[in-house]
Amino acid sequence: MVSGGIAMIPTVKVIGAGSIGNHLAHGCRSRGWAVTIVDLRRDALSRTRDTIYPSRYGSWDEEITLATPDEVASQVFDLVIVGTPPATHLGIAKAELKNTPPQILLIEKPLSHPDGDAIREFIELAGGSPTRVLVGYNQRRKPNTSKFLEVARDPALGKLVGLSSEMLESWDGILKAHFWMASEKDSYLAFTNQGGGALLEHSHALNLMLHFASELGQGGPVEVSAKIEWVDHESGRYDRDSALTIILESGLNAHVRQDLHTWPAKKEAVATFENGSVVWTMGNEADSVTLLDHDEKPEKYWEFPKTRPDDFLGEIAHLGELLAAPETPSNLSLEAGVQVMEVALAAVESSVSNNSVAISPLRMT
């Protein structure tokens, strides 16, 4: 951030001392920003200081401030990151916008639990706020995503004839990252109506497809048909496997699949053209892009080695750009996050009715 021609260190409040809160706090600290992690529970703050942060990043960072909400209630930050369970996102975000509006408010994905009325109310509030509201689909800011679009825009590939995206991963990996939980039922994960289940927890796949569709000239989603495997349990239900067929404005049928049972995980997006295909892949130690010829044989391959913390560095760097130059465009916009929720809401309706469902806009026109 720059004030009066003098470079200043951005101040950051990360709300939520869970797994994502630690990742984003570390990403901000890697840029030298002043970070405060806030949580309602002091034991969660202690767990971050004593266990999560040092085990992931080598040692605890003494420059990080730990606080409860009351202790920083009147403090205004440049950047606020909401990294709490999805059903709490909008309530926390509304309070931030009303009481101590930052320059940027980043809500971790998904935007919220599937509640259309709550989302509409938040959109109206955000529309009248000076704060720039973003949704943290960090895959949009990664090197292999940029490379995928660069390769896919080659006119030699011909017409786009297919687009698919999938995030297939057992939630055992998620539970290992949240070692303090005995099972998925200790959190929102086992409750789709709280923002869990495959449909929202793994909504990076849906978000990436929508991003690629827009960037490749296919427009937004018009209609969705969803096949969802529901799992009922004593206190609720969740979608274990969600397969969506989405008609785009161009008329192209795009396919998205997200599940909570596949292992090893498979995280991939494919754009199929008349003369070949481009494949986006996310891995544990490297991400990649592969160009396939008309016979599905590899022509070119680009690899991007990384660690898990690296997954967030592009997103954090982008936030720095926005703090320094607020007019900079962003593909992490609130509108993009809302679009994911529009499709998710229609997908649940489609699953119940066994019919295709038109996408109903939640966004302000």
VOKOL-575609 format. One record per residue (C-alpha): residue number from 1; residue in three letters; x, y negated, z. Coordinates in steps of 0.5 Angstrom, whole numbers. Example, Ala and Ser with C-alpha at 12.3 -4.5 7.8 and 13.67 -1.06 7.14 Angstrom:
residues 2
<node num="1" residu="ALA" u="25" v="9" w="16"/>
<node num="2" residu="SER" u="27" v="2" w="14"/>
END
This chain:
residues 365
<node num="1" residu="MET" u="0" v="0" w="0"/>
<node num="2" residu="VAL" u="2" v="-7" w="-1"/>
<node num="3" residu="SER" u="0" v="-13" w="2"/>
<node num="4" residu="GLY" u="3" v="-20" w="1"/>
<node num="5" residu="GLY" u="8" v="-17" w="-4"/>
<node num="6" residu="ILE" u="11" v="-13" w="2"/>
<node num="7" residu="ALA" u="11" v="-5" w="2"/>
<node num="8" residu="MET" u="7" v="-3" w="8"/>
<node num="9" residu="ILE" u="6" v="4" w="11"/>
<node num="10" residu="PRO" u="-1" v="7" w="10"/>
<node num="11" residu="THR" u="-4" v="9" w="16"/>
<node num="12" residu="VAL" u="-8" v="16" w="16"/>
<node num="13" residu="LYS" u="-13" v="19" w="20"/>
<node num="14" residu="VAL" u="-14" v="26" w="19"/>
<node num="15" residu="ILE" u="-21" v="28" w="22"/>
<node num="16" residu="GLY" u="-21" v="36" w="24"/>
<node num="17" residu="ALA" u="-15" v="40" w="27"/>
<node num="18" residu="GLY" u="-16" v="46" w="23"/>
<node num="19" residu="SER" u="-12" v="49" w="17"/>
<node num="20" residu="ILE" u="-14" v="44" w="12"/>
<node num="21" residu="GLY" u="-13" v="38" w="17"/>
<node num="22" residu="ASN" u="-6" v="41" w="18"/>
<node num="23" residu="HIS" u="-4" v="42" w="11"/>
<node num="24" residu="LEU" u="-7" v="35" w="9"/>
<node num="25" residu="ALA" u="-3" v="31" w="15"/>
<node num="26" residu="HIS" u="3" v="35" w="13"/>
<node num="27" residu="GLY" u="2" v="32" w="6"/>
<node num="28" residu="CYS" u="2" v="25" w="8"/>
<node num="29" residu="ARG" u="8" v="26" w="13"/>
<node num="30" residu="SER" u="12" v="28" w="7"/>
<node num="31" residu="ARG" u="11" v="21" w="4"/>
<node num="32" residu="GLY" u="13" v="18" w="11"/>
<node num="33" residu="TRP" u="6" v="15" w="12"/>
<node num="34" residu="ALA" u="3" v="14" w="20"/>
<node num="35" residu="VAL" u="-1" v="20" w="21"/>
<node num="36" residu="THR" u="-6" v="21" w="27"/>
<node num="37" residu="ILE" u="-10" v="28" w="27"/>
<node num="38" residu="VAL" u="-17" v="27" w="31"/>
<node num="39" residu="ASP" u="-21" v="33" w="34"/>
<node num="40" residu="LEU" u="-27" v="33" w="39"/>
<node num="41" residu="ARG" u="-23" v="39" w="42"/>
<node num="42" residu="ARG" u="-16" v="38" w="46"/>
<node num="43" residu="ASP" u="-15" v="45" w="45"/>
<node num="44" residu="ALA" u="-15" v="45" w="38"/>
<node num="45" residu="LEU" u="-10" v="39" w="38"/>
<node num="46" residu="SER" u="-6" v="43" w="43"/>
<node num="47" residu="ARG" u="-6" v="49" w="38"/>
<node num="48" residu="THR" u="-4" v="44" w="32"/>
<node num="49" residu="ARG" u="2" v="42" w="36"/>
<node num="50" residu="ASP" u="4" v="48" w="39"/>
<node num="51" residu="THR" u="2" v="53" w="34"/>
<node num="52" residu="ILE" u="-1" v="52" w="27"/>
<node num="53" residu="TYR" u="4" v="46" w="25"/>
<node num="54" residu="PRO" u="11" v="49" w="27"/>
<node num="55" residu="SER" u="9" v="56" w="24"/>
<node num="56" residu="ARG" u="7" v="53" w="17"/>
<node num="57" residu="TYR" u="12" v="47" w="17"/>
<node num="58" residu="GLY" u="18" v="49" w="21"/>
<node num="59" residu="SER" u="17" v="45" w="27"/>
<node num="60" residu="TRP" u="12" v="40" w="30"/>
<node num="61" residu="ASP" u="13" v="33" w="28"/>
<node num="62" residu="GLU" u="13" v="28" w="34"/>
<node num="63" residu="GLU" u="11" v="22" w="29"/>
<node num="64" residu="ILE" u="4" v="25" w="29"/>
<node num="65" residu="THR" u="-1" v="22" w="34"/>
<node num="66" residu="LEU" u="-6" v="27" w="37"/>
<node num="67" residu="ALA" u="-13" v="24" w="39"/>
<node num="68" residu="THR" u="-20" v="25" w="41"/>
<node num="69" residu="PRO" u="-25" v="21" w="37"/>
<node num="70" residu="ASP" u="-26" v="16" w="43"/>
<node num="71" residu="GLU" u="-19" v="14" w="43"/>
<node num="72" residu="VAL" u="-19" v="11" w="36"/>
<node num="73" residu="ALA" u="-26" v="9" w="36"/>
<node num="74" residu="SER" u="-25" v="2" w="34"/>
<node num="75" residu="GLN" u="-18" v="3" w="30"/>
<node num="76" residu="VAL" u="-19" v="2" w="23"/>
<node num="77" residu="PHE" u="-14" v="6" w="18"/>
<node num="78" residu="ASP" u="-12" v="5" w="11"/>
<node num="79" residu="LEU" u="-14" v="13" w="9"/>
<node num="80" residu="VAL" u="-19" v="17" w="13"/>
<node num="81" residu="ILE" u="-19" v="25" w="11"/>
<node num="82" residu="VAL" u="-25" v="29" w="13"/>
<node num="83" residu="GLY" u="-23" v="36" w="14"/>
<node num="84" residu="THR" u="-28" v="39" w="19"/>
<node num="85" residu="PRO" u="-34" v="44" w="17"/>
<node num="86" residu="PRO" u="-38" v="42" w="11"/>
<node num="87" residu="ALA" u="-44" v="41" w="15"/>
<node num="88" residu="THR" u="-41" v="36" w="19"/>
<node num="89" residu="HIS" u="-38" v="32" w="13"/>
<node num="90" residu="LEU" u="-43" v="27" w="11"/>
<node num="91" residu="GLY" u="-45" v="25" w="19"/>
<node num="92" residu="ILE" u="-38" v="24" w="20"/>
<node num="93" residu="ALA" u="-37" v="20" w="13"/>
<node num="94" residu="LYS" u="-43" v="16" w="15"/>
<node num="95" residu="ALA" u="-40" v="14" w="21"/>
<node num="96" residu="GLU" u="-33" v="12" w="18"/>
<node num="97" residu="LEU" u="-37" v="8" w="13"/>
<node num="98" residu="LYS" u="-41" v="4" w="18"/>
<node num="99" residu="ASN" u="-36" v="3" w="24"/>
<node num="100" residu="THR" u="-29" v="3" w="21"/>
<node num="101" residu="PRO" u="-29" v="3" w="14"/>
<node num="102" residu="PRO" u="-22" v="5" w="11"/>
<node num="103" residu="GLN" u="-20" v="3" w="4"/>
<node num="104" residu="ILE" u="-21" v="10" w="2"/>
<node num="105" residu="LEU" u="-25" v="16" w="5"/>
<node num="106" residu="LEU" u="-23" v="23" w="3"/>
<node num="107" residu="ILE" u="-28" v="29" w="4"/>
<node num="108" residu="GLU" u="-25" v="36" w="4"/>
<node num="109" residu="LYS" u="-29" v="40" w="-1"/>
<node num="110" residu="PRO" u="-34" v="42" w="-2"/>
<node num="111" residu="LEU" u="-38" v="35" w="-1"/>
<node num="112" residu="SER" u="-43" v="38" w="4"/>
<node num="113" residu="HIS" u="-47" v="44" w="6"/>
<node num="114" residu="PRO" u="-53" v="45" w="0"/>
<node num="115" residu="ASP" u="-58" v="39" w="3"/>
<node num="116" residu="GLY" u="-60" v="35" w="-3"/>
<node num="117" residu="ASP" u="-64" v="30" w="1"/>
<node num="118" residu="ALA" u="-57" v="29" w="6"/>
<node num="119" residu="ILE" u="-53" v="28" w="0"/>
<node num="120" residu="ARG" u="-58" v="23" w="-4"/>
<node num="121" residu="GLU" u="-58" v="19" w="3"/>
<node num="122" residu="PHE" u="-50" v="19" w="3"/>
<node num="123" residu="ILE" u="-49" v="17" w="-4"/>
<node num="124" residu="GLU" u="-54" v="11" w="-3"/>
<node num="125" residu="LEU" u="-49" v="9" w="3"/>
<node num="126" residu="ALA" u="-43" v="10" w="-1"/>
<node num="127" residu="GLY" u="-45" v="6" w="-6"/>
<node num="128" residu="GLY" u="-46" v="0" w="-2"/>
<node num="129" residu="SER" u="-39" v="1" w="2"/>
<node num="130" residu="PRO" u="-33" v="-3" w="0"/>
<node num="131" residu="THR" u="-29" v="4" w="1"/>
<node num="132" residu="ARG" u="-27" v="8" w="-4"/>
<node num="133" residu="VAL" u="-30" v="15" w="-3"/>
<node num="134" residu="LEU" u="-27" v="22" w="-6"/>
<node num="135" residu="VAL" u="-28" v="29" w="-5"/>
<node num="136" residu="GLY" u="-22" v="33" w="-4"/>
<node num="137" residu="TYR" u="-21" v="38" w="-10"/>
<node num="138" residu="ASN" u="-14" v="38" w="-10"/>
<node num="139" residu="GLN" u="-13" v="43" w="-16"/>
<node num="140" residu="ARG" u="-15" v="37" w="-21"/>
<node num="141" residu="ARG" u="-8" v="34" w="-19"/>
<node num="142" residu="LYS" u="-4" v="40" w="-20"/>
<node num="143" residu="PRO" u="2" v="40" w="-25"/>
<node num="144" residu="ASN" u="-1" v="47" w="-28"/>
<node num="145" residu="THR" u="-8" v="43" w="-29"/>
<node num="146" residu="SER" u="-5" v="37" w="-33"/>
<node num="147" residu="LYS" u="-1" v="42" w="-37"/>
<node num="148" residu="PHE" u="-7" v="46" w="-39"/>
<node num="149" residu="LEU" u="-11" v="40" w="-41"/>
<node num="150" residu="GLU" u="-5" v="38" w="-45"/>
<node num="151" residu="VAL" u="-4" v="45" w="-49"/>
<node num="152" residu="ALA" u="-12" v="45" w="-50"/>
<node num="153" residu="ARG" u="-12" v="39" w="-53"/>
<node num="154" residu="ASP" u="-8" v="41" w="-59"/>
<node num="155" residu="PRO" u="-12" v="41" w="-65"/>
<node num="156" residu="ALA" u="-9" v="47" w="-68"/>
<node num="157" residu="LEU" u="-13" v="51" w="-63"/>
<node num="158" residu="GLY" u="-19" v="49" w="-67"/>
<node num="159" residu="LYS" u="-26" v="49" w="-64"/>
<node num="160" residu="LEU" u="-27" v="51" w="-57"/>
<node num="161" residu="VAL" u="-32" v="57" w="-57"/>
<node num="162" residu="GLY" u="-31" v="59" w="-49"/>
<node num="163" residu="LEU" u="-30" v="56" w="-42"/>
<node num="164" residu="SER" u="-29" v="60" w="-36"/>
<node num="165" residu="SER" u="-27" v="60" w="-29"/>
<node num="166" residu="GLU" u="-26" v="64" w="-23"/>
<node num="167" residu="MET" u="-24" v="64" w="-16"/>
<node num="168" residu="LEU" u="-24" v="71" w="-13"/>
<node num="169" residu="GLU" u="-21" v="72" w="-6"/>
<node num="170" residu="SER" u="-23" v="76" w="0"/>
<node num="171" residu="TRP" u="-24" v="72" w="6"/>
<node num="172" residu="ASP" u="-19" v="76" w="10"/>
<node num="173" residu="GLY" u="-14" v="71" w="7"/>
<node num="174" residu="ILE" u="-18" v="65" w="10"/>
<node num="175" residu="LEU" u="-19" v="69" w="17"/>
<node num="176" residu="LYS" u="-11" v="70" w="17"/>
<node num="177" residu="ALA" u="-10" v="62" w="16"/>
<node num="178" residu="HIS" u="-15" v="61" w="22"/>
<node num="179" residu="PHE" u="-13" v="66" w="26"/>
<node num="180" residu="TRP" u="-16" v="63" w="32"/>
<node num="181" residu="MET" u="-23" v="66" w="29"/>
<node num="182" residu="ALA" u="-25" v="73" w="31"/>
<node num="183" residu="SER" u="-29" v="74" w="25"/>
<node num="184" residu="GLU" u="-32" v="70" w="19"/>
<node num="185" residu="LYS" u="-39" v="69" w="23"/>
<node num="186" residu="ASP" u="-35" v="64" w="28"/>
<node num="187" residu="SER" u="-35" v="59" w="23"/>
<node num="188" residu="TYR" u="-39" v="56" w="17"/>
<node num="189" residu="LEU" u="-36" v="62" w="12"/>
<node num="190" residu="ALA" u="-41" v="67" w="13"/>
<node num="191" residu="PHE" u="-47" v="62" w="12"/>
<node num="192" residu="THR" u="-48" v="59" w="5"/>
<node num="193" residu="ASN" u="-53" v="54" w="8"/>
<node num="194" residu="GLN" u="-47" v="51" w="12"/>
<node num="195" residu="GLY" u="-43" v="50" w="6"/>
<node num="196" residu="GLY" u="-40" v="57" w="7"/>
<node num="197" residu="GLY" u="-41" v="63" w="2"/>
<node num="198" residu="ALA" u="-37" v="64" w="-4"/>
<node num="199" residu="LEU" u="-41" v="59" w="-8"/>
<node num="200" residu="LEU" u="-38" v="53" w="-4"/>
<node num="201" residu="GLU" u="-32" v="56" w="0"/>
<node num="202" residu="HIS" u="-29" v="58" w="-7"/>
<node num="203" residu="SER" u="-32" v="52" w="-11"/>
<node num="204" residu="HIS" u="-25" v="50" w="-14"/>
<node num="205" residu="ALA" u="-27" v="55" w="-20"/>
<node num="206" residu="LEU" u="-34" v="51" w="-21"/>
<node num="207" residu="ASN" u="-30" v="44" w="-20"/>
<node num="208" residu="LEU" u="-25" v="46" w="-25"/>
<node num="209" residu="MET" u="-30" v="49" w="-30"/>
<node num="210" residu="LEU" u="-33" v="42" w="-30"/>
<node num="211" residu="HIS" u="-27" v="38" w="-30"/>
<node num="212" residu="PHE" u="-24" v="42" w="-36"/>
<node num="213" residu="ALA" u="-31" v="41" w="-40"/>
<node num="214" residu="SER" u="-31" v="34" w="-39"/>
<node num="215" residu="GLU" u="-24" v="33" w="-41"/>
<node num="216" residu="LEU" u="-25" v="37" w="-47"/>
<node num="217" residu="GLY" u="-31" v="34" w="-49"/>
<node num="218" residu="GLN" u="-36" v="38" w="-47"/>
<node num="219" residu="GLY" u="-40" v="34" w="-43"/>
<node num="220" residu="GLY" u="-44" v="35" w="-36"/>
<node num="221" residu="PRO" u="-48" v="41" w="-34"/>
<node num="222" residu="VAL" u="-55" v="42" w="-36"/>
<node num="223" residu="GLU" u="-58" v="48" w="-34"/>
<node num="224" residu="VAL" u="-55" v="54" w="-30"/>
<node num="225" residu="SER" u="-57" v="61" w="-29"/>
<node num="226" residu="ALA" u="-54" v="65" w="-23"/>
<node num="227" residu="LYS" u="-54" v="72" w="-21"/>
<node num="228" residu="ILE" u="-52" v="72" w="-13"/>
<node num="229" residu="GLU" u="-51" v="78" w="-8"/>
<node num="230" residu="TRP" u="-53" v="76" w="-2"/>
<node num="231" residu="VAL" u="-51" v="79" w="5"/>
<node num="232" residu="ASP" u="-56" v="78" w="11"/>
<node num="233" residu="HIS" u="-54" v="79" w="18"/>
<node num="234" residu="GLU" u="-57" v="77" w="25"/>
<node num="235" residu="SER" u="-56" v="70" w="25"/>
<node num="236" residu="GLY" u="-56" v="68" w="18"/>
<node num="237" residu="ARG" u="-54" v="70" w="11"/>
<node num="238" residu="TYR" u="-48" v="68" w="5"/>
<node num="239" residu="ASP" u="-47" v="69" w="-2"/>
<node num="240" residu="ARG" u="-42" v="75" w="-3"/>
<node num="241" residu="ASP" u="-41" v="74" w="-10"/>
<node num="242" residu="SER" u="-44" v="69" w="-15"/>
<node num="243" residu="ALA" u="-44" v="69" w="-22"/>
<node num="244" residu="LEU" u="-46" v="63" w="-26"/>
<node num="245" residu="THR" u="-48" v="61" w="-33"/>
<node num="246" residu="ILE" u="-48" v="54" w="-34"/>
<node num="247" residu="ILE" u="-50" v="51" w="-41"/>
<node num="248" residu="LEU" u="-46" v="44" w="-42"/>
<node num="249" residu="GLU" u="-49" v="38" w="-46"/>
<node num="250" residu="SER" u="-45" v="40" w="-52"/>
<node num="251" residu="GLY" u="-49" v="47" w="-52"/>
<node num="252" residu="LEU" u="-43" v="51" w="-50"/>
<node num="253" residu="ASN" u="-45" v="57" w="-45"/>
<node num="254" residu="ALA" u="-39" v="56" w="-39"/>
<node num="255" residu="HIS" u="-38" v="62" w="-34"/>
<node num="256" residu="VAL" u="-36" v="61" w="-27"/>
<node num="257" residu="ARG" u="-35" v="67" w="-22"/>
<node num="258" residu="GLN" u="-33" v="66" w="-15"/>
<node num="259" residu="ASP" u="-33" v="72" w="-9"/>
<node num="260" residu="LEU" u="-31" v="74" w="-2"/>
<node num="261" residu="HIS" u="-28" v="81" w="-3"/>
<node num="262" residu="THR" u="-23" v="81" w="-9"/>
<node num="263" residu="TRP" u="-16" v="83" w="-7"/>
<node num="264" residu="PRO" u="-11" v="82" w="-9"/>
<node num="265" residu="ALA" u="-14" v="75" w="-11"/>
<node num="266" residu="LYS" u="-15" v="73" w="-18"/>
<node num="267" residu="LYS" u="-16" v="65" w="-19"/>
<node num="268" residu="GLU" u="-16" v="64" w="-27"/>
<node num="269" residu="ALA" u="-19" v="59" w="-32"/>
<node num="270" residu="VAL" u="-19" v="60" w="-39"/>
<node num="271" residu="ALA" u="-21" v="56" w="-45"/>
<node num="272" residu="THR" u="-22" v="60" w="-51"/>
<node num="273" residu="PHE" u="-21" v="57" w="-58"/>
<node num="274" residu="GLU" u="-22" v="59" w="-65"/>
<node num="275" residu="ASN" u="-15" v="60" w="-66"/>
<node num="276" residu="GLY" u="-13" v="62" w="-59"/>
<node num="277" residu="SER" u="-14" v="61" w="-52"/>
<node num="278" residu="VAL" u="-11" v="57" w="-46"/>
<node num="279" residu="VAL" u="-10" v="60" w="-39"/>
<node num="280" residu="TRP" u="-10" v="57" w="-32"/>
<node num="281" residu="THR" u="-7" v="61" w="-27"/>
<node num="282" residu="MET" u="-6" v="60" w="-19"/>
<node num="283" residu="GLY" u="-1" v="64" w="-15"/>
<node num="284" residu="ASN" u="2" v="65" w="-8"/>
<node num="285" residu="GLU" u="9" v="63" w="-11"/>
<node num="286" residu="ALA" u="8" v="60" w="-17"/>
<node num="287" residu="ASP" u="2" v="57" w="-22"/>
<node num="288" residu="SER" u="2" v="58" w="-29"/>
<node num="289" residu="VAL" u="-1" v="56" w="-36"/>
<node num="290" residu="THR" u="-1" v="61" w="-42"/>
<node num="291" residu="LEU" u="-2" v="60" w="-49"/>
<node num="292" residu="LEU" u="-5" v="66" w="-53"/>
<node num="293" residu="ASP" u="-5" v="67" w="-60"/>
<node num="294" residu="HIS" u="-12" v="69" w="-64"/>
<node num="295" residu="ASP" u="-10" v="76" w="-62"/>
<node num="296" residu="GLU" u="-9" v="75" w="-55"/>
<node num="297" residu="LYS" u="-2" v="76" w="-55"/>
<node num="298" residu="PRO" u="2" v="71" w="-51"/>
<node num="299" residu="GLU" u="6" v="65" w="-55"/>
<node num="300" residu="LYS" u="8" v="60" w="-50"/>
<node num="301" residu="TYR" u="8" v="61" w="-42"/>
<node num="302" residu="TRP" u="10" v="55" w="-37"/>
<node num="303" residu="GLU" u="11" v="57" w="-30"/>
<node num="304" residu="PHE" u="11" v="52" w="-24"/>
<node num="305" residu="PRO" u="14" v="55" w="-18"/>
<node num="306" residu="LYS" u="11" v="52" w="-11"/>
<node num="307" residu="THR" u="9" v="54" w="-4"/>
<node num="308" residu="ARG" u="3" v="53" w="0"/>
<node num="309" residu="PRO" u="4" v="46" w="2"/>
<node num="310" residu="ASP" u="6" v="44" w="-5"/>
<node num="311" residu="ASP" u="-1" v="45" w="-7"/>
<node num="312" residu="PHE" u="-3" v="39" w="-4"/>
<node num="313" residu="LEU" u="2" v="34" w="-6"/>
<node num="314" residu="GLY" u="-1" v="32" w="-12"/>
<node num="315" residu="GLU" u="-7" v="30" w="-9"/>
<node num="316" residu="ILE" u="-3" v="26" w="-3"/>
<node num="317" residu="ALA" u="1" v="23" w="-9"/>
<node num="318" residu="HIS" u="-5" v="21" w="-12"/>
<node num="319" residu="LEU" u="-8" v="18" w="-6"/>
<node num="320" residu="GLY" u="-2" v="14" w="-5"/>
<node num="321" residu="GLU" u="-3" v="11" w="-12"/>
<node num="322" residu="LEU" u="-10" v="9" w="-11"/>
<node num="323" residu="LEU" u="-8" v="5" w="-4"/>
<node num="324" residu="ALA" u="-3" v="1" w="-8"/>
<node num="325" residu="ALA" u="-7" v="0" w="-14"/>
<node num="326" residu="PRO" u="-14" v="1" w="-12"/>
<node num="327" residu="GLU" u="-17" v="0" w="-19"/>
<node num="328" residu="THR" u="-13" v="6" w="-21"/>
<node num="329" residu="PRO" u="-18" v="11" w="-24"/>
<node num="330" residu="SER" u="-19" v="18" w="-20"/>
<node num="331" residu="ASN" u="-22" v="25" w="-22"/>
<node num="332" residu="LEU" u="-23" v="26" w="-15"/>
<node num="333" residu="SER" u="-29" v="21" w="-15"/>
<node num="334" residu="LEU" u="-35" v="22" w="-11"/>
<node num="335" residu="GLU" u="-39" v="23" w="-17"/>
<node num="336" residu="ALA" u="-35" v="29" w="-19"/>
<node num="337" residu="GLY" u="-36" v="32" w="-12"/>
<node num="338" residu="VAL" u="-43" v="31" w="-12"/>
<node num="339" residu="GLN" u="-44" v="34" w="-19"/>
<node num="340" residu="VAL" u="-41" v="41" w="-16"/>
<node num="341" residu="MET" u="-47" v="40" w="-11"/>
<node num="342" residu="GLU" u="-52" v="39" w="-16"/>
<node num="343" residu="VAL" u="-50" v="46" w="-20"/>
<node num="344" residu="ALA" u="-50" v="49" w="-13"/>
<node num="345" residu="LEU" u="-57" v="47" w="-11"/>
<node num="346" residu="ALA" u="-59" v="49" w="-18"/>
<node num="347" residu="ALA" u="-56" v="56" w="-17"/>
<node num="348" residu="VAL" u="-59" v="58" w="-11"/>
<node num="349" residu="GLU" u="-66" v="56" w="-14"/>
<node num="350" residu="SER" u="-64" v="60" w="-20"/>
<node num="351" residu="SER" u="-62" v="66" w="-15"/>
<node num="352" residu="VAL" u="-69" v="66" w="-12"/>
<node num="353" residu="SER" u="-73" v="65" w="-18"/>
<node num="354" residu="ASN" u="-69" v="70" w="-23"/>
<node num="355" residu="ASN" u="-70" v="64" w="-28"/>
<node num="356" residu="SER" u="-65" v="59" w="-31"/>
<node num="357" residu="VAL" u="-66" v="52" w="-27"/>
<node num="358" residu="ALA" u="-65" v="45" w="-30"/>
<node num="359" residu="ILE" u="-59" v="41" w="-26"/>
<node num="360" residu="SER" u="-63" v="36" w="-22"/>
<node num="361" residu="PRO" u="-59" v="29" w="-21"/>
<node num="362" residu="LEU" u="-57" v="27" w="-14"/>
<node num="363" residu="ARG" u="-53" v="21" w="-17"/>
<node num="364" residu="MET" u="-55" v="14" w="-17"/>
<node num="365" residu="THR" u="-56" v="12" w="-24"/>
END
